[in-house]
């Protein structure tokens, strides 16, 4: 019987273009690591998500290509499904999409429940109108200057640069994203969610739930509550989206031009977590209720994974929607929100072409290599940057030279040995203690979604093993002190098996391959009550690997980037030369030392920021 029911909800990506590694590091990889961990320790997991089909990015892309939004959805949903389930091997139980009739039905049900309980009301609002196109424009169709950070290309609902949510009318110099012509505000009638009515309930919820959240997530959520929640429009003048259930809306609560209105994406997308659970149950012949209703006979826990731009929708709006729809539904426990991953200081953006294609990256370097580095630099507490030099250095200097090298050294030393060498041996007490301590540290990290810390435990353990080899000088005592030699091999093999289990959530392919060398499976972790003892039992049932194969291979710096970097150095050199010509008074002391060189990181969130201080670490060039 499973220890817990664990629901994992993963953010729903827009299906409007190629996904980049920022999406992978931001929410896809963290969710998959969590899913794999919980399955390995015996929890009963349901992980769902799907394609967000109704966001205005889809209609913008459709307009650009001169096709229907449905054609865009069908094209990219198929590509994303192939990428997630087959290339990346993400452990979804269901990956669906928001234009599925099941999702539309559940969204309409929640809308009606909130309307009937007076948590939705009718009011007018000003929305951007284009005289050129003769229509109201959705948020992504309007751009202008952000009033908070002066970013020139902010959307009318949110600034991609500073992350601030914007209300209609706040954008400076608004213009149509289609024609480039100025737009004006005109009044239109819509449905509004009455969030002030839920202020007290959500304040109590956040106070109780946020102890499982990152501090910055809690503080930003609390800031919204401190400011006071305000009503928010949940419909827009669109022809692509979840239609209003007109036949179920009382006449006195119907709005004008209902046929041209749609339920807006921010309200409908989060409902996908519940609708996908119900659809999974239909497909699998299972019950969805155990994942959504508490039962005193077993623990139920909900995890959600998304980027920081979706924070308020998951920490406040989604719990509010659930509570109104059915007060007995389980609310989010761990809302694991990451900051943004940038590309050498620039923000990843599909629309602006600043991307590293996720599928190509994995095909070029392998799934586990990608997962290793993106976990190492995961933006858990602040924005971080992907830097090509750092990726090569960390892969070769840590993944290969530390973790892979330790395992290969041991397996190469003993490849001709027989299993009998381990008969009647016991793990050294200090090493048993180290393994038990490592188990406690890594399970706490996985439970709390601190995946960088979990990777640190793995790398520290492999470095510990490397030190043991060097200290014992196994290559010297192999023929002169067989008892000590075989004792050390026994200890080192226990460390390797522990690594095999610890690695699985982050680097599953290497973990499975490693344990298969020992003729062991990796479906369930050893019992953690006596972890070191369980590892010894695993070793007693294992076969000694024969000729070992490297788990990881060195990589080379991409040739096409060498030219770009040389050009960048030349440009920066010219800039430095100009700086030298300026007076010290203008430049200031130390201006040159602050200049960023190739491979440098313009923020403090990368793997080379000094946070991962285990031996063998290689800094950026």
GURO-472709 format. One line per field, with one value per residue (C-alpha): residue number from 0; residue in one letter; x, y, z. Coordinates in Angstrom, 3 decimals, padded with zeros to 6 digits. Last residue first. Example, Ala and Ser with C-alpha at 12.3 -4.5 7.8 and 13.67 -1.06 7.14 Angstrom:
// residues 2
nr	(1:0)
rest	(s:a)
X	(013.670:012.300)
Y	(-001.060:-004.500)
Z	(007.140:007.800)
This chain:
// residues 621
nr	(620:619:618:617:616:615:614:613:612:611:610:609:608:607:606:605:604:603:602:601:600:599:598:597:596:595:594:593:592:591:590:589:588:587:586:585:584:583:582:581:580:579:578:577:576:575:574:573:572:571:570:569:568:567:566:565:564:563:562:561:560:559:558:557:556:555:554:553:552:551:550:549:548:547:546:545:544:543:542:541:540:539:538:537:536:535:534:533:532:531:530:529:528:527:526:525:524:523:522:521:520:519:518:517:516:515:514:513:512:511:510:509:508:507:506:505:504:503:502:501:500:499:498:497:496:495:494:493:492:491:490:489:488:487:486:485:484:483:482:481:480:479:478:477:476:475:474:473:472:471:470:469:468:467:466:465:464:463:462:461:460:459:458:457:456:455:454:453:452:451:450:449:448:447:446:445:444:443:442:441:440:439:438:437:436:435:434:433:432:431:430:429:428:427:426:425:424:423:422:421:420:419:418:417:416:415:414:413:412:411:410:409:408:407:406:405:404:403:402:401:400:399:398:397:396:395:394:393:392:391:390:389:388:387:386:385:384:383:382:381:380:379:378:377:376:375:374:373:372:371:370:369:368:367:366:365:364:363:362:361:360:359:358:357:356:355:354:353:352:351:350:349:348:347:346:345:344:343:342:341:340:339:338:337:336:335:334:333:332:331:330:329:328:327:326:325:324:323:322:321:320:319:318:317:316:315:314:313:312:311:310:309:308:307:306:305:304:303:302:301:300:299:298:297:296:295:294:293:292:291:290:289:288:287:286:285:284:283:282:281:280:279:278:277:276:275:274:273:272:271:270:269:268:267:266:265:264:263:262:261:260:259:258:257:256:255:254:253:252:251:250:249:248:247:246:245:244:243:242:241:240:239:238:237:236:235:234:233:232:231:230:229:228:227:226:225:224:223:222:221:220:219:218:217:216:215:214:213:212:211:210:209:208:207:206:205:204:203:202:201:200:199:198:197:196:195:194:193:192:191:190:189:188:187:186:185:184:183:182:181:180:179:178:177:176:175:174:173:172:171:170:169:168:167:166:165:164:163:162:161:160:159:158:157:156:155:154:153:152:151:150:149:148:147:146:145:144:143:142:141:140:139:138:137:136:135:134:133:132:131:130:129:128:127:126:125:124:123:122:121:120:119:118:117:116:115:114:113:112:111:110:109:108:107:106:105:104:103:102:101:100:99:98:97:96:95:94:93:92:91:90:89:88:87:86:85:84:83:82:81:80:79:78:77:76:75:74:73:72:71:70:69:68:67:66:65:64:63:62:61:60:59:58:57:56:55:54:53:52:51:50:49:48:47:46:45:44:43:42:41:40:39:38:37:36:35:34:33:32:31:30:29:28:27:26:25:24:23:22:21:20:19:18:17:16:15:14:13:12:11:10:9:8:7:6:5:4:3:2:1:0)
rest	(x:x:x:x:x:x:x:x:x:x:x:x:x:x:x:x:x:x:x:x:x:x:x:x:x:x:x:x:x:x:x:x:x:x:x:x:x:x:x:x:x:x:x:x:x:x:x:x:x:x:x:x:x:x:x:x:x:x:x:x:x:x:x:x:x:x:x:x:x:x:x:x:x:x:x:x:x:x:x:x:x:x:x:x:x:x:x:x:x:x:x:x:x:x:x:x:x:x:x:x:x:x:x:x:x:x:x:x:x:x:x:x:x:x:x:x:x:x:x:x:x:x:x:x:x:x:x:x:x:x:x:x:x:x:x:x:x:x:x:x:x:x:x:x:x:x:x:x:x:x:x:x:x:x:x:x:x:x:x:x:x:x:x:x:x:x:x:x:x:x:x:x:x:x:x:x:x:x:x:x:x:x:x:x:x:x:x:x:x:x:x:x:x:x:x:x:x:x:x:x:x:x:x:x:x:x:x:x:x:x:x:x:x:x:x:x:x:x:x:x:x:x:x:x:x:x:x:x:x:x:x:x:x:x:x:x:x:x:x:x:x:x:x:x:x:x:x:x:x:x:x:x:x:x:x:x:x:x:x:x:x:x:x:x:x:x:x:x:x:x:x:x:x:x:x:x:x:x:x:x:x:x:x:x:x:x:x:x:x:x:x:x:x:x:x:x:x:x:x:x:x:x:x:x:x:x:x:x:x:x:x:x:x:x:x:x:x:x:x:x:x:x:x:x:x:x:x:x:x:x:x:x:x:x:x:x:x:x:x:x:x:x:x:x:x:x:x:x:x:x:x:x:x:x:x:x:x:x:x:x:x:x:x:x:x:x:x:x:x:x:x:x:x:x:x:x:x:x:x:x:x:x:x:x:x:x:x:x:x:x:x:x:x:x:x:x:x:x:x:x:x:x:x:x:x:x:x:x:x:x:x:x:x:x:x:x:x:x:x:x:x:x:x:x:x:x:x:x:x:x:x:x:x:x:x:x:x:x:x:x:x:x:x:x:x:x:x:x:x:x:x:x:x:x:x:x:x:x:x:x:x:x:x:x:x:x:x:x:x:x:x:x:x:x:x:x:x:x:x:x:x:x:x:x:x:x:x:x:x:x:x:x:x:x:x:x:x:x:x:x:x:x:x:x:x:x:x:x:x:x:x:x:x:x:x:x:x:x:x:x:x:x:x:x:x:x:x:x:x:x:x:x:x:x:x:x:x:x:x:x:x:x:x:x:x:x:x:x:x:x:x:x:x:x:x:x:x:x:x:x:x:x:x:x:x:x:x:x:x:x:x:x:x:x:x:x:x:x:x:x:x:x:x:x:x:x:x:x:x:x:x:x:x:x:x:x:x:x:x:x:x:x:x:x:x:x:x:x:x:x:x:x:x:x:x:x:x:x:x:x:x)
X	(036.338:033.656:034.676:035.331:034.222:036.433:035.785:032.232:031.511:028.214:027.089:030.124:028.305:029.602:026.438:024.612:022.462:024.653:024.006:026.016:027.723:031.105:031.608:033.182:034.408:032.317:033.907:034.002:037.789:037.991:035.920:038.072:038.599:036.204:035.526:034.746:037.335:039.808:039.592:038.359:040.842:041.038:037.257:037.544:040.074:037.723:034.920:037.232:038.157:034.493:033.796:036.784:035.808:032.277:033.633:035.750:032.696:030.579:033.319:033.598:029.808:029.558:032.182:030.133:032.569:033.344:031.739:033.187:031.254:029.073:028.236:031.488:031.142:032.557:034.012:032.353:030.053:030.063:026.618:024.236:022.269:024.870:025.165:021.464:021.707:024.614:022.537:019.753:022.185:023.281:019.655:018.429:015.119:015.491:014.171:015.975:014.567:012.016:012.084:015.876:016.626:019.834:022.017:025.088:025.627:021.840:022.383:024.645:022.407:019.357:021.194:022.685:019.254:017.558:019.820:017.882:015.360:017.720:020.906:020.254:019.607:022.756:024.759:023.857:024.994:028.311:028.850:028.225:030.741:033.306:032.930:033.332:036.330:037.940:037.570:038.894:042.105:042.554:042.400:044.489:047.443:050.392:048.802:046.112:047.901:049.394:046.397:044.222:046.098:043.922:043.858:043.322:040.459:038.828:039.155:037.333:034.531:034.080:033.957:031.154:029.279:029.752:028.428:025.287:024.612:025.120:022.542:019.988:020.895:020.285:016.967:015.569:012.008:011.268:010.783:013.793:016.029:014.788:015.375:018.893:019.933:018.536:020.144:023.467:023.437:022.792:025.557:028.069:027.188:027.750:031.054:032.169:031.091:032.898:030.466:030.609:032.174:031.081:031.464:032.531:035.326:032.814:031.370:034.359:037.000:038.104:036.314:037.542:039.820:037.796:034.571:036.189:037.760:034.622:032.417:034.763:035.321:031.615:030.925:034.027:035.718:032.609:029.843:032.208:034.967:033.623:029.993:030.859:033.337:031.150:028.065:030.163:031.513:027.999:026.483:022.934:022.042:020.279:017.346:016.864:015.766:015.295:016.903:018.309:022.043:023.097:019.700:020.130:023.621:022.608:019.347:021.136:023.838:021.168:019.187:022.071:024.318:023.232:019.798:019.021:019.995:018.092:014.886:015.216:015.931:018.254:016.317:016.418:014.157:012.092:008.759:010.311:011.966:014.817:015.920:019.449:022.158:024.109:020.849:018.457:016.756:013.849:012.792:011.322:008.014:007.361:003.856:003.942:000.560:-002.057:-005.690:-007.562:-011.210:-013.748:-014.753:-016.018:-016.254:-015.639:-012.587:-011.133:-011.397:-009.778:-006.934:-006.357:-006.398:-004.064:-000.814:-001.245:-002.360:-000.189:003.005:002.568:005.313:007.633:007.772:005.717:005.546:002.676:002.806:-000.253:-000.101:-002.566:-001.833:-003.706:-006.526:-007.950:-008.930:-008.546:-010.155:-008.332:-006.029:-008.444:-011.212:-009.653:-010.882:-009.435:-010.606:-007.396:-008.853:-011.756:-009.555:-007.035:-009.865:-010.848:-007.260:-006.911:-009.989:-008.587:-005.148:-006.658:-008.501:-005.223:-005.682:-009.242:-008.943:-005.635:-006.902:-009.928:-013.439:-014.583:-016.767:-018.062:-021.232:-021.937:-022.400:-023.934:-023.781:-026.052:-026.710:-030.407:-031.041:-029.675:-026.542:-026.848:-027.806:-025.023:-022.238:-019.488:-017.109:-013.638:-011.216:-010.820:-013.315:-012.170:-013.537:-012.265:-013.605:-012.253:-012.001:-010.340:-011.825:-009.176:-007.186:-005.782:-002.276:-001.391:-002.772:-000.671:002.392:001.680:002.041:005.366:006.592:005.509:007.159:010.346:010.463:010.102:006.890:006.118:005.514:003.166:000.214:-001.229:-000.737:-001.555:-004.885:-005.825:-005.129:-007.008:-010.125:-010.031:-009.498:-012.087:-014.802:-012.128:-011.528:-014.855:-014.097:-015.332:-017.548:-017.344:-018.905:-016.879:-015.658:-013.065:-009.349:-007.314:-004.757:-001.795:-000.775:001.940:-000.358:-000.315:001.206:-001.212:000.137:000.195:002.273:002.588:000.855:-001.259:-004.578:-005.705:-004.000:-000.407:001.167:004.821:007.359:010.241:011.215:008.284:005.902:002.366:-001.183:-000.513:002.617:005.940:008.187:009.819:010.863:010.471:010.825:007.539:005.395:006.231:006.420:004.143:002.563:-001.001:-001.897:-000.776:-003.530:-006.445:-007.475:-010.969:-011.936:-011.946:-008.517:-007.284:-009.565:-007.870:-009.528:-007.770:-010.153:-011.932:-014.088:-017.759:-019.268:-020.996:-020.363:-018.579:-018.220:-021.988:-022.476:-024.327:-021.507:-018.782:-020.617:-021.309:-017.631:-016.547:-018.907:-017.810:-014.169:-015.086:-016.943:-014.181:-011.646:-013.669:-014.277:-010.471:-009.345:-007.215:-004.777:-003.694:-000.558:-001.542:000.431:003.404:006.831:008.948:010.849:012.658:012.529:009.455:006.871:007.882:009.173:006.494:003.761:005.352:005.438:001.846:000.697:002.638:000.850:-002.639:-002.568:-001.330:-004.011:-006.629:-005.570:-006.462:-003.821:-002.255:001.155:001.446:-002.240:-001.885:001.119:-000.850:-003.810:-001.598:000.110:-003.451:-003.813:-006.406:-004.434:-002.469:-000.960:-001.133:-000.501:-000.732:001.291:-000.552:001.707:001.148:004.176:006.634:009.977:010.830:007.459:008.002:011.492:010.445:007.610:009.793:012.499:009.815:008.305:011.710:012.564:009.371:009.189:011.940:014.841:012.856:010.983:014.271:015.635:013.482:010.082:009.457:006.304:002.727:001.513:001.469:002.943:000.698:002.437:002.856:000.522:001.822:-000.646:000.804:-001.225:000.887:002.537:001.348:000.000)
Y	(030.593:029.564:027.699:023.996:022.133:019.236:019.720:020.657:024.376:024.612:028.108:029.907:031.572:029.175:027.133:030.235:032.580:035.547:037.658:038.879:035.509:035.253:032.706:035.265:038.260:040.713:044.094:044.763:044.612:047.385:049.827:049.332:052.979:055.426:055.985:059.687:060.854:058.335:060.160:058.443:056.947:053.765:053.352:053.477:050.663:048.705:049.066:047.886:044.878:044.211:044.170:041.927:039.603:039.392:038.540:035.820:034.575:034.408:032.474:030.012:029.653:027.737:025.331:024.234:023.680:020.021:017.391:014.778:011.549:010.213:006.733:005.288:001.580:-000.935:-004.330:-006.732:-005.601:-007.668:-009.240:-008.004:-009.764:-009.072:-005.516:-004.897:-006.200:-003.857:-000.967:-001.941:-001.728:001.736:002.881:001.635:003.493:004.605:001.433:000.930:002.971:001.464:000.802:000.806:-002.764:-004.659:-006.794:-004.863:-003.344:-002.792:-000.495:001.779:001.820:002.695:005.518:006.832:006.982:008.470:011.506:013.777:011.397:008.400:009.861:008.930:005.290:004.818:006.931:004.547:001.664:003.425:004.096:000.429:-000.490:001.771:000.098:-003.383:-002.240:-000.877:-004.213:-005.992:-003.931:-004.125:-007.935:-008.094:-006.206:-006.487:-007.128:-004.452:-002.329:000.090:000.581:000.960:004.043:004.022:007.829:008.191:005.723:007.229:010.724:009.625:008.171:011.438:013.193:010.836:011.605:015.367:015.157:013.283:015.523:018.610:017.265:017.159:020.722:021.876:020.035:021.872:020.676:020.273:016.510:016.131:018.121:016.247:012.952:014.076:015.104:012.021:009.686:011.503:011.037:007.306:007.059:008.954:006.780:003.623:005.110:005.818:002.362:000.495:-001.713:-005.362:-008.362:-011.985:-012.539:-009.522:-011.279:-013.997:-011.804:-012.480:-009.959:-009.188:-005.822:-004.773:-001.842:-000.718:-000.641:001.489:004.011:004.190:005.122:007.849:009.180:009.533:011.585:013.795:014.132:013.460:015.333:017.776:019.023:017.914:018.881:021.890:023.286:022.677:024.273:027.129:027.959:027.883:030.155:029.476:032.206:032.357:034.310:033.989:031.425:028.186:029.267:025.793:026.135:022.625:021.204:022.563:021.054:017.565:017.432:018.371:015.779:013.220:013.793:013.707:016.413:017.058:015.415:017.111:020.540:019.927:019.164:022.115:024.736:027.300:030.533:034.290:034.446:037.425:035.569:032.481:034.587:033.660:036.710:037.872:037.502:034.722:033.031:033.522:031.067:032.721:032.319:029.052:028.368:025.272:025.706:022.951:022.366:023.387:022.948:019.683:019.905:020.003:023.644:022.736:025.345:028.295:026.707:025.535:028.980:030.612:028.083:028.841:032.629:032.883:030.873:029.500:032.553:034.786:032.984:032.474:034.909:033.167:029.957:026.832:023.656:022.578:019.894:018.501:016.105:013.500:011.380:008.158:006.699:010.099:010.712:014.106:014.742:015.581:012.656:010.077:011.645:010.843:007.253:004.824:003.417:004.654:006.949:008.150:008.710:010.607:012.878:013.701:014.510:016.605:018.636:019.296:020.475:022.117:024.549:026.464:027.278:028.644:031.787:033.005:032.165:034.423:033.038:034.120:036.964:037.477:035.433:037.321:040.598:042.227:040.455:037.840:037.949:038.908:036.246:033.483:031.771:028.058:028.451:030.999:028.629:031.189:029.936:028.656:030.461:031.903:034.550:037.195:040.171:039.138:037.367:036.873:040.533:040.957:042.289:043.546:041.830:044.088:045.537:043.289:040.276:040.946:041.532:038.232:036.415:038.125:037.281:033.643:033.087:034.799:032.525:029.360:027.556:024.714:027.136:028.870:026.585:027.826:031.595:031.358:029.648:032.147:035.074:033.274:032.913:036.533:037.955:035.730:038.406:040.837:038.399:039.101:037.510:039.838:039.185:041.677:044.733:047.052:050.641:051.945:052.584:053.742:052.166:053.646:051.976:049.298:047.256:043.878:044.573:047.490:050.426:051.659:054.804:054.046:050.968:051.673:051.920:048.331:046.934:045.727:042.774:043.488:040.891:043.352:042.576:040.514:043.307:042.084:042.780:045.406:043.653:045.403:046.263:049.526:048.513:051.714:049.836:050.663:052.420:049.684:051.175:049.778:046.615:045.580:042.349:040.310:041.861:041.130:043.820:045.206:045.581:047.938:046.744:050.333:051.781:049.508:049.182:048.604:047.637:049.820:047.936:047.372:045.231:041.876:039.765:036.534:035.330:035.528:031.834:031.276:032.942:030.969:027.696:028.689:029.468:026.229:024.217:026.136:025.296:021.621:021.423:023.150:020.743:017.682:019.069:019.195:022.705:022.868:020.154:016.726:015.246:012.425:010.257:012.456:010.999:013.125:011.015:014.054:012.779:010.539:012.015:015.656:016.155:014.069:015.840:019.192:018.478:017.236:020.266:022.492:021.585:021.009:024.270:026.311:024.796:025.515:029.170:029.462:030.294:033.496:032.755:035.957:035.867:032.303:033.274:036.129:033.797:031.307:033.979:035.062:032.078:029.476:026.303:025.844:022.434:019.791:018.887:015.905:013.994:011.441:009.718:006.849:007.099:004.200:005.922:005.672:007.097:010.149:010.721:010.298:012.803:015.351:015.134:015.397:018.518:020.187:019.309:020.762:023.891:026.438:024.322:022.847:026.053:027.965:025.178:026.365:025.406:025.949:027.828:028.779:025.928:027.854:025.818:024.458:024.545:021.142:019.743:016.923:015.017:012.714:010.036:008.773:005.687:003.441:000.000)
Z	(-017.753:-015.303:-012.195:-011.858:-008.733:-007.774:-004.091:-003.059:-002.862:-004.669:-003.690:-005.095:-007.953:-010.582:-010.690:-011.742:-009.682:-008.929:-011.989:-015.000:-015.442:-017.061:-019.842:-022.099:-020.089:-018.117:-017.444:-013.716:-013.623:-016.235:-014.238:-011.158:-010.307:-011.920:-015.617:-015.767:-013.260:-014.559:-017.884:-021.033:-023.469:-021.434:-021.762:-025.533:-025.397:-023.159:-025.711:-028.484:-026.413:-025.747:-029.472:-030.128:-027.292:-028.700:-032.152:-030.614:-028.714:-031.852:-033.650:-030.777:-030.646:-033.941:-032.672:-029.657:-026.735:-026.543:-024.346:-022.055:-021.709:-018.904:-017.639:-018.940:-019.720:-017.258:-018.271:-015.836:-013.053:-009.849:-009.475:-006.817:-004.059:-001.356:-002.667:-002.151:001.403:002.046:000.687:003.089:006.014:004.881:004.647:008.000:008.294:004.670:003.093:-000.215:-003.098:-005.463:-009.212:-009.512:-010.553:-009.831:-012.095:-010.846:-014.297:-014.271:-011.296:-013.327:-016.412:-014.313:-012.576:-015.833:-017.483:-014.417:-013.908:-011.508:-009.887:-010.240:-008.822:-005.169:-006.069:-008.125:-005.706:-002.881:-005.075:-005.711:-002.005:-001.213:-003.922:-002.277:001.110:-000.392:-002.450:000.709:002.469:-000.621:-000.600:003.170:003.026:-000.171:001.266:-001.154:-004.540:-004.599:-002.017:-004.572:-006.912:-003.837:-002.619:000.537:000.695:-003.049:-003.181:-000.085:-001.567:-004.717:-002.586:-000.712:-004.090:-005.105:-001.895:-002.293:-005.840:-004.806:-001.789:-003.985:-006.447:-003.642:-002.664:-006.228:-006.091:-003.112:-003.763:-000.033:-000.234:-002.544:-000.180:002.895:001.098:000.165:003.664:005.404:002.866:003.105:006.879:006.484:003.894:006.072:009.093:007.088:005.889:009.463:010.603:007.834:005.895:006.819:005.085:005.240:001.464:-000.585:-002.472:-003.433:-006.178:-008.370:-009.436:-013.016:-013.196:-009.737:-010.531:-013.550:-011.538:-008.841:-011.200:-013.377:-010.421:-009.244:-012.771:-013.507:-010.396:-010.258:-013.650:-015.771:-013.942:-012.254:-014.572:-017.937:-017.379:-015.235:-017.736:-020.797:-019.204:-017.804:-021.244:-022.714:-020.066:-018.854:-016.424:-013.077:-011.680:-007.942:-005.350:-007.285:-010.543:-011.393:-012.134:-011.007:-011.950:-015.481:-015.601:-014.513:-016.493:-019.729:-019.121:-018.253:-021.439:-023.871:-025.291:-028.881:-028.766:-025.449:-026.813:-030.035:-028.141:-025.795:-028.443:-026.919:-027.128:-027.655:-030.720:-029.566:-029.432:-027.874:-025.194:-022.898:-020.919:-021.626:-018.954:-020.648:-021.624:-018.729:-016.379:-014.585:-010.939:-009.767:-008.064:-006.000:-004.588:-001.975:-000.337:-002.903:-001.754:-001.281:-002.349:000.477:-000.085:-003.592:-006.360:-004.019:-002.440:-005.747:-007.338:-004.311:-004.203:-007.907:-007.449:-004.468:-004.555:-008.065:-010.052:-007.878:-008.849:-012.591:-013.659:-011.187:-013.199:-012.463:-010.406:-008.148:-005.438:-003.632:-000.677:000.567:003.632:004.305:006.415:007.387:003.748:002.135:-001.245:-004.485:-005.286:-003.853:-006.035:-009.419:-009.480:-012.017:-015.356:-016.934:-019.619:-017.482:-014.422:-016.538:-017.751:-014.172:-013.234:-016.392:-015.415:-011.934:-013.009:-016.095:-013.839:-013.784:-017.487:-017.290:-015.182:-016.625:-020.124:-020.170:-020.453:-023.917:-025.174:-028.720:-028.147:-024.930:-026.790:-023.714:-020.376:-018.802:-015.082:-015.196:-017.831:-015.626:-017.044:-017.868:-021.553:-022.012:-020.969:-021.816:-024.451:-023.516:-025.809:-029.276:-030.490:-028.059:-026.159:-022.742:-019.665:-016.145:-015.127:-011.738:-008.524:-006.080:-003.361:-000.650:-000.626:002.291:000.438:-002.651:-000.463:001.295:-002.002:-002.664:000.834:000.653:-002.730:-001.506:001.531:-000.489:000.329:002.750:005.656:003.203:003.804:007.118:006.720:003.018:003.739:006.446:004.119:001.333:003.499:004.638:001.122:-000.560:-000.835:-002.071:-004.960:-006.664:-010.037:-012.761:-015.785:-018.635:-020.295:-022.553:-022.294:-024.718:-024.198:-027.172:-029.496:-031.363:-034.658:-034.820:-037.076:-035.341:-031.935:-031.603:-029.639:-026.059:-025.340:-021.606:-020.185:-017.098:-018.970:-018.484:-015.422:-015.383:-013.585:-012.797:-013.962:-014.355:-017.966:-019.206:-018.198:-017.682:-018.908:-021.614:-022.799:-022.289:-025.270:-024.210:-020.699:-018.672:-015.341:-013.566:-016.198:-018.759:-022.251:-024.952:-026.294:-027.178:-028.963:-025.962:-023.829:-026.139:-028.646:-029.001:-032.625:-035.627:-036.872:-037.461:-034.782:-032.288:-028.885:-025.588:-022.832:-020.294:-017.860:-017.221:-014.523:-014.029:-010.921:-010.002:-006.403:-006.060:-005.188:-008.479:-010.449:-008.678:-009.330:-012.941:-013.636:-011.965:-014.174:-017.294:-016.580:-016.016:-019.354:-021.333:-019.841:-020.824:-024.308:-024.901:-025.895:-022.742:-023.740:-022.462:-020.910:-018.579:-016.172:-016.939:-016.175:-018.495:-021.008:-022.457:-026.043:-025.776:-023.410:-023.303:-026.839:-028.565:-026.595:-027.362:-031.103:-031.163:-029.199:-031.589:-034.803:-033.395:-031.468:-034.437:-036.682:-034.019:-033.906:-037.615:-040.223:-041.590:-040.133:-038.106:-037.219:-035.933:-033.820:-032.240:-031.745:-029.905:-027.807:-026.857:-024.573:-025.478:-026.135:-022.934:-023.628:-020.937:-017.335:-015.047:-012.456:-010.289:-007.782:-005.333:-003.053:-002.890:-002.324:-006.019:-007.107:-004.928:-006.310:-009.936:-009.586:-007.813:-010.467:-013.157:-011.604:-011.238:-014.871:-016.352:-014.159:-014.699:-015.940:-018.850:-019.633:-019.723:-021.916:-024.808:-026.196:-029.908:-030.790:-029.965:-027.790:-024.523:-021.690:-018.903:-015.527:-013.873:-011.225:-009.054:-006.877:-004.223:-002.463:000.369:001.829:-000.964:000.000)
